[in-house]
Amino acid sequence: DLELHLQRCQQLSVTVLTDHQDLSNTELKTITSSTAPQQYRIRAKLRTYKPQKLHQSVKLHCSKCNSLQEVPDRDDFDFILHGSARTAPNPELHNTSWYESVTWTTQEQKQREIVIHFVKHDEMLQHPEDTLIMIEGGTLKEIWKLTKRFKCVIPVRSTVDDLELLDLSAPFLLKGNVKYYGCKQCSTPKPVKNLNSIAAEQQPSWEPTEIAQVLGIELLQYVFIMKFTLVDETGSLNAYLFDY
């Protein structure tokens, strides 16, 4: 299990330096029998590395519970969007004091009702590049089109008395070509109306960290992870790369 490997690595690893000419080379068998923390300079060959495909090295990490998870794929997000589209938009939640709502029906055979809620600032709509929007009933393709025009997009669905985020298996926020995810274990989603506090700021920035905070989301960070097996004539050593 990669997570257990990383935790063990953080507890027991040594710092391996690839430069620093003032240090002499140390055999791997000496390193593996030493206690941490130490600094060594090694000369070794790379025997194997994992994962074999570079995109598989990108994971999602929660700094609060230290968990790691795979980045959900396109099909997972699409499935959640289709499921949320079965919930009909609640007209009573349209056109509030802090967002303006627009509804239209698709022309395809199985008609869908899509609602976009444009968050206002000082009771006025902003330029698209400065605007956060919330969308109900949209497909993945439609959402990606909107991310090219608007600053931030949040997929939502209606409840009896408020809009709410989708399942946290889906991104809670899209900004440009980046999808932002929340930790299921550490997040306590709050009502979407809490976004009004950002809209009321003098110059709303709609930064993902601030949005996550007011929505009760523990933001997951993209991390890059690889495992290298290094060898010399005395033994082998597993080295782990973990970086944001």
C-alpha positions in Angstrom: 0.0 0.0 0.0 1.6 3.3 -1.2 0.2 5.3 1.8 1.8 2.9 4.3 5.1 3.0 2.4 5.1 6.8 2.5 4.3 6.9 6.2 7.1 4.4 6.9 9.4 6.4 4.7 8.6 9.6 6.6 9.3 7.8 9.9 12.5 5.8 9.0 14.1 7.4 6.0 17.5 9.0 5.7 18.3 12.1 3.6 20.2 11.1 0.5 22.2 13.8 -1.1 23.2 13.5 -4.8 25.8 16.3 -4.6 27.9 17.7 -1.7 31.4 16.7 -2.7 32.6 17.1 0.9 30.8 13.9 1.8 32.4 10.6 0.8 30.2 7.8 -0.8 28.5 5.5 1.6 27.5 1.9 0.8 23.8 1.2 0.8 24.1 -1.6 3.4 25.5 1.0 5.8 22.5 3.3 5.2 19.9 0.6 5.6 21.3 -0.3 9.0 21.6 3.2 10.3 19.1 5.2 12.4 17.5 8.3 11.1 18.1 11.2 10.7 21.4 11.0 8.8 22.9 12.6 5.7 24.7 10.5 3.1 26.1 10.8 -0.4 25.7 7.6 -2.5 26.7 6.2 -5.8 24.1 3.7 -7.0 22.2 2.5 -10.1 18.5 2.8 -10.6 17.1 -0.7 -10.9 13.3 0.1 -11.0 10.9 2.9 -10.6 7.1 3.1 -10.0 4.7 4.0 -11.4 5.8 3.3 -15.0 3.4 5.9 -16.5 4.0 9.5 -15.4 0.4 10.5 -15.0 -0.1 7.7 -12.5 2.3 9.6 -10.2 -0.2 12.3 -9.5 -2.4 11.7 -6.4 -4.6 13.8 -4.1 -3.3 14.3 -0.6 -5.1 15.6 2.5 -2.7 17.4 4.9 -5.2 17.0 7.8 -5.6 13.2 7.9 -2.5 12.5 5.7 -4.5 10.3 3.4 -3.7 9.7 -0.3 -6.2 8.9 -3.0 -6.3 8.5 -6.8 -7.4 11.4 -8.9 -11.0 10.6 -10.1 -11.2 10.1 -13.8 -13.5 11.8 -16.3 -16.1 9.0 -16.2 -16.5 9.3 -12.4 -17.3 13.0 -12.7 -19.7 12.4 -15.6 -21.6 9.7 -13.7 -22.1 12.0 -10.7 -23.3 14.8 -12.9 -25.8 12.5 -14.6 -27.1 11.5 -11.2 -27.5 15.0 -9.9 -29.4 16.0 -13.1 -32.2 13.7 -12.0 -32.9 16.3 -9.2 -35.2 19.0 -10.7 -34.1 22.5 -10.0 -36.1 24.3 -7.3 -37.5 27.6 -8.7 -37.8 28.9 -5.2 -34.0 29.1 -5.0 -33.7 31.2 -8.1 -32.7 34.9 -8.2 -31.7 35.7 -4.6 -30.1 38.8 -3.3 -26.6 37.5 -4.1 -27.0 35.6 -7.4 -29.1 35.9 -10.6 -30.4 32.7 -12.2 -31.0 31.8 -15.8 -32.8 28.6 -16.9 -33.0 27.0 -20.3 -34.1 23.6 -21.7 -31.9 21.6 -24.0 -33.1 20.8 -27.5 -32.0 17.1 -27.4 -34.4 14.2 -27.4 -34.2 13.7 -23.7 -34.7 17.3 -22.7 -32.7 18.6 -19.7 -33.3 21.7 -17.6 -30.1 23.6 -16.9 -29.8 26.5 -14.4 -26.9 28.8 -14.1 -26.7 31.0 -11.0 -24.4 34.1 -11.5 -23.0 35.3 -8.2 -23.3 39.1 -7.9 -21.1 41.7 -6.3 -22.7 44.9 -4.9 -26.0 43.6 -6.4 -24.5 43.8 -9.9 -23.1 41.1 -12.3 -19.4 41.3 -12.8 -17.4 40.7 -16.0 -17.4 36.9 -16.8 -13.6 36.6 -16.1 -14.3 37.8 -12.5 -17.5 35.9 -11.9 -18.2 32.7 -10.0 -21.2 30.7 -11.3 -23.1 27.7 -10.0 -24.6 25.2 -12.4 -27.4 22.7 -12.0 -28.0 19.9 -14.6 -25.0 20.5 -16.8 -22.9 17.9 -18.5 -19.1 17.6 -18.3 -18.8 19.1 -21.8 -21.0 22.1 -20.9 -19.1 22.7 -17.6 -15.7 22.7 -19.4 -17.1 25.3 -21.9 -18.1 27.5 -19.0 -14.7 27.3 -17.3 -13.2 28.9 -20.4 -15.4 31.9 -20.0 -16.0 32.4 -16.3 -13.5 32.5 -13.4 -14.9 29.7 -11.3 -17.6 27.1 -11.7 -19.3 25.1 -8.9 -21.6 22.2 -9.8 -24.6 22.2 -7.4 -28.1 20.7 -7.0 -31.3 21.9 -5.4 -32.6 20.9 -2.0 -35.8 22.0 -0.3 -34.3 25.2 1.1 -30.8 25.7 -0.4 -28.4 24.8 -3.1 -25.8 22.1 -2.1 -22.5 20.7 -3.4 -22.5 17.4 -5.2 -20.9 14.2 -3.8 -17.3 15.0 -2.9 -16.1 12.3 -5.3 -16.7 15.1 -7.8 -14.7 18.3 -7.8 -16.5 21.0 -5.8 -14.9 23.7 -7.8 -13.4 24.1 -11.3 -11.2 27.0 -12.2 -9.6 27.2 -15.6 -8.5 23.7 -16.4 -8.0 22.7 -12.8 -10.4 20.6 -10.8 -10.4 21.1 -7.0 -11.4 18.2 -4.7 -12.3 18.0 -1.0 -11.5 15.3 1.5 -14.6 13.2 2.3 -13.3 12.3 5.7 -12.3 15.8 6.9 -14.8 18.0 5.2 -18.1 19.2 6.7 -19.9 20.8 3.8 -21.8 24.0 4.7 -24.7 25.6 2.8 -23.8 27.2 -0.5 -25.3 30.5 0.7 -22.1 30.9 2.8 -20.4 32.0 -0.5 -22.3 35.3 0.0 -19.6 36.3 2.5 -17.0 36.3 -0.2 -19.3 38.0 -2.7 -19.7 40.8 -0.1 -16.0 41.5 0.0 -14.7 44.7 -1.5 -12.8 42.8 -4.3 -13.9 39.1 -4.3 -10.9 37.0 -5.4 -12.7 33.7 -5.6 -9.5 31.9 -4.5 -10.0 28.1 -4.1 -8.6 28.1 -0.6 -11.1 30.8 0.6 -14.0 29.1 -1.2 -13.1 25.8 0.4 -13.0 27.4 3.8 -16.4 29.1 3.7 -18.0 25.9 2.3 -16.4 23.7 5.1 -14.2 21.8 2.6 -10.8 20.4 3.5 -9.0 21.0 0.3 -7.0 18.1 -1.2 -3.7 19.0 -2.8 -2.2 17.5 -5.9 1.0 15.7 -5.1 3.7 13.9 -7.2 4.8 10.6 -5.9 7.4 8.1 -7.2 9.3 5.2 -5.8 12.9 4.4 -6.9 14.8 1.3 -6.1 18.6 2.1 -6.0 21.2 -0.6 -5.9 25.0 -1.0 -5.4 27.2 -4.0 -4.8 26.2 -4.1 -1.1 22.5 -3.9 -1.3 19.4 -2.0 -2.3 17.5 1.0 -1.1 14.0 2.3 -1.8 13.8 6.0 -2.3 10.5 7.9 -2.3 9.8 11.2 -4.0 6.8 13.2 -2.6 6.3 16.8 -3.6 3.5 19.3 -4.2 
